[in-house]
Amino acid sequence: MQNSEQEQIQQIHSLLQNINQTINESNSQIVHQQLSNAIQFLDQKYYVDAAPIVTDYQYDLLFKQLKQIEAQFPNLVHSNSPTQKVANDISSTFQTVQHLVPMLSLENSYNLEDLMEFDRRVHDALPNAFAIDYIVEPKFDGSSIALVYENDQLVRAATRGNGTEGDDITENAKTIKSIPKQVKFSQYGITKIELRGEVLLELKTLEKLNQERTLLNESLREQGKKELELYKNARNTAAGSLRLKNPQEVAERNLDAFMYQIGKIENQQGEDITQLFKTHEKSLATLQELGFKTATNHLKVFSNIQAVETFCKEWEAKRDSFPFDIDGMVIKVNDLQQQHLIGRTSHHPKWAIAFKFKAKQAISKLLKVDYQVGRTGAVTPVAKINPVQLMGVEISSISLHNEEFISSKDIQLNDMVIVERAGDVIPYIVGVDYSQRNNTQIPIVFPTHCPSCNDILIKPIEESVWRCQNVACPAQQEEHLIHFVSKGAMNIDGMGEEIIRKFLQENIITDIISIYNIDFNKVALLDGWKEKSLNNLQQSIEQSKQNELWRLIVGLGIRHVGTATAKMLATQVESLTLFKNWTIEQFTELQDVGPKVAEGLHAFFQDEHNLNLILKLKDIGININKTEIILDSNKLNGKSFLFTGSLSQFSRDEAKNLVEQNGGKNISAVSSKLDYLVAGEKAGSKLKKAEKIATIKVITEQDFLDMIK
Ligand code: IVH
């Protein structure tokens, strides 16, 4: 069972705080596992949720430690380790397609020393080389893309995905003006070519999109509707836009694309002529002549690694004058034959390295620390600083995570703190400028009692957070109400965080039940409420009564119970109150419920208060009844399925539904637990893997349909 998100984040901070811990035989396995989990979680937050948690530098610290452990204890290396594959950003929205050659990541460097080591490795790999030239170009900060042209036509565009296969986003890519649809590759005898590049959003365009959203928000506010969040930075917006379902909407985002590599070239005979242009420099120049955007006008070739570093530093100093975000420079061996000889790992090419720029920083005074009590009673210290601009956003409030975070960095009141934005989004204190200390600093004393209800705080063993244990704590209740009405829970539209706080303040609501007894005459007296917004709110509260049961289960805020568990629980009992008769063992027997969750569930349904609340909700008319799974058949009972390649008879989601509707189970990876692999056109690595496991039956889409006919 996966840890809750909050626990994962705590774990990551504690790994970072202990980054220099000694690794030996006895702790190597556990630290290796913790680091692998942390990196996979951070990849998911960065690539899939577009909500990074740590800075690139911190990510690299974790990654580096993982590599060191694997060097020291090679038996811990397995193909699933983040060091052995590229981070996976495949979504379930698109068909997946296979890249012609793997689409890899880059190794990172931060200083001359790192570059010299890279230079040494390159020279060691080419002992007979007469000369080795490095080509240095900007590292575009966007979302990578692979384009395939056949007979001079753009036939396919894909995201990086897991490096082997990616999302097919051809229709979206076609809306990007700097991606030509027709290119005269045939004049070079090229029949098929795969190009790699980066999809970007110009900073000017980001500003414009945000201006448009701000305007739109004004009218949404007037209609009492939920406002749209502003775009946080160019990279996330480019990545998100490229993955929109509607190509027309993609077109409106005005994306741009720069090509930075040729993946593979074939001639008419199907022969591999990837090294056609001899050097990387010539490849980019040719692509530019053919109508692509490339870094041709911004790159330089060197044979000396010190000169490479100087050039990188020059670019770092002038990065702000470039119209696009760049987060570093990429250094590549220029000669394509040499690149080929040097080779690659399963994670990165050994002939290239990124030189990462320092994260943009701001420095400001720490004025005070507030302590926020979360829904589960966890107390989080939050730094209030003198407002400061960082990457176009004003920052005044920054989470300090926990007590240990403050003490390990020796952060004190009135210190000048150094701020970065983790993944260019979340503000983060990286340290203190101790040179600016005068005699005004005051140590931060963590409270011993809850700032809301004054109950004593407790730090459970194995946790790094202090908690308020009082279930009646007003701050916890406020957060609980915000959670209850939120989109992922009861989804009461028009009742966001601010409205809950206001209603509580005005005594319009006091607890969950009171949401269903709101006196709308009182609301009408508040600023900004008009007939239309009042009606909308009334309607969405009413509508929430008919919600499927899982929404209520999520809304109740049982520890460690997320959406997936709630959905499963909702199908288990006729009425929610019946869980009061269940034992811990019964809960543990459920799919994906570990001992910790089972204990939490058991404790929750043994508590009289909770049962009373559920009964009261039932009396108000809120649905607490089982969600029936109406099966079409039981034909797939006990059998597990996985779909791969491009499917022509149904979409991936439809396929998965068909499995469930007929009593089967979907699994996400090829393993001995899999019974059937349904392989569509161009099935790739999953098919290869499945063919090696004798118990897996590989079938076609039609075979699958025949099974449920
Ligand atoms: S070359 C085989 N060149 O950076 C890998 N990558 O951090 C070759 N990137 O996934 C990559 N600008 O999406 C290369 N000039 C550039 C780049 C670049 C941006 C991205 C690329 C890659 C990521 C790795």
Boltz pocket constraint, residues with backbone or C-beta under 6 A from the ligand:
constraints:
  - pocket:
      binder: B
      contacts: [[A, 102], [A, 103], [A, 104], [A, 105], [A, 106], [A, 137], [A, 138], [A, 139], [A, 140], [A, 141], [A, 143], [A, 144], [A, 145], [A, 160], [A, 197], [A, 198], [A, 260], [A, 261], [A, 330], [A, 348], [A, 349], [A, 352], [A, 354]]
      max_distance: 6.0
